[in-house]
Amino acid sequence: MKGALSDCRALVTGASGFVGTWLTQHLLEQGAELTSILSELNPRSPFAKMGLDKEIRCYYGSIADYHLIERAITDERINTVFHLAAVSMQDLAYQIPWQTFETNVKGTYNLLEVCRIHKDQISKIIIASSDKVYGDSPILPYDEEMPIQGRNPYDASKSCSDLISQSYRHSFSLPIVIGRFGNIYGGGDLNFRRLVPGTIQRLYGKLQPVIRISSDGTYMRDFLYIKDLVQAYMAMYHYEGHQAGEHVFNFGTGKLWEIQKVTSLIQHTMNLDYIEPHYEVQNGREILHQHLSPERAKAILHWSADTPLEEGIRQTVDWYERYWLPEPHTATTGVV
């Protein structure tokens, strides 16, 4: 039986990451033929344990390597690009800013330059951006018409990548669509410095969950469940306005959650005795409140986040209980 995406020959950069794994699995289930550029393969990752590296063509090297990108796109006759590869952690971006810019900025313009040179074979380019591109705006929620103004290393790198993508679309008529996402959570996230997986790990280890707080107030975020995110990518893929229509979309739930309430919800979902959190005061590097308006995506793409936070947390806890927690792990600090 012919799959719904059997005509899709896609390059998925960052396929072995948290989001990339979910998207890769979905695209394969729909019959797509996939290729990825990977810096390395972590044998402990869900991507490797599920054997996804055996189901797609993998080119190993840097996403900033122009010639490697060109070889993958031409040899595999790629017609669709999902660009997810990025340094995605704020603290790492502060520690190694040059690597963040090398991956997030150079990786993007080299990829798009290859697509420009071979534009006759590329029909769709979908770029993963972030709510961080809006910077520390006092106006909430963010909508797509607000200026891009990221300032710290990670935010600035995503702002540059976003603007470069818009430039290639405007200047060279590349079929680019950009998705800006809020905080993403779900099973399979191996970065235990993030709030949701870090809290689950620590609670199963009978350790205090760690909550970061700011001297300026309480951190608040919009949390988007991974399955809703995958559907956002598919909505952009099926969008008919790649060439002439709107090309930037926010994807979020439209709701703000205090970090403390998310931690409490995880504790309640896990049915464990209450453990008092440990609070860490931060130095103001992170934006206090971030909140995306998803109204354009709803109106044009007919997309909405269908998973309530309570249900998404329940599915996430179930995932780690089935797949991850039987193995011993060293507890680490959970952050936003």
GISUL-V854002 format. One record per helix or strand of 3 or more residues. SS is the DSSP state (hx for helix, st for strand). FROM is the first residue (numbers start at 1). TO is the last residue. If there is no record, write none. Layout:
SS,FROM,TO ; SS,FROM,TO
This chain:
st,9,13 ; hx,18,29 ; st,33,38 ; hx,46,49 ; hx,52,55 ; st,57,60 ; hx,66,75 ; st,80,83 ; hx,90,95 ; hx,97,117 ; hx,119,121 ; st,124,130 ; hx,131,134 ; hx,153,172 ; st,176,181 ; st,183,185 ; hx,195,204 ; st,210,214 ; st,223,225 ; hx,226,238 ; st,248,251 ; hx,259,270 ; st,278,281 ; hx,295,301 ; hx,309,323
